[in-house]
Amino acid sequence: MNDIVHGRGPFAHVDMPANTAQAAMRTCGLEAWAVVDDDGYSFGLLPRERV
């Protein structure tokens, strides 16, 4: 997670609605998605089963 600071995404954003994140994760076949804050720093990891 530390390596994604200002990295190239796609990343989920802290303000992204849950249904949007879920649709994107399903489309991309992601089991988990890194979440970044407004400054591009890692905020957390969103597992698909929690969305």
ChimeraX attribute file (.defattr): number of C-alpha atoms within 10 A of each C-alpha:
attribute: neighborCount
match mode: 1-to-1
recipient: residues
	/A:1	12
	/A:2	8
	/A:3	8
	/A:4	15
	/A:5	13
	/A:6	11
	/A:7	12
	/A:8	8
	/A:9	11
	/A:10	11
	/A:11	17
	/A:12	23
	/A:13	18
	/A:14	14
	/A:15	10
	/A:16	10
	/A:17	11
	/A:18	14
	/A:19	10
	/A:20	12
	/A:21	19
	/A:22	19
	/A:23	13
	/A:24	15
	/A:25	19
	/A:26	12
	/A:27	9
	/A:28	9
	/A:29	10
	/A:30	12
	/A:31	11
	/A:32	13
	/A:33	19
	/A:34	17
	/A:35	23
	/A:36	23
	/A:37	15
	/A:38	10
	/A:39	8
	/A:40	16
	/A:41	16
	/A:42	22
	/A:43	16
	/A:44	15
	/A:45	14
	/A:46	18
	/A:47	14
	/A:48	16
	/A:49	8
	/A:50	8
	/A:51	13
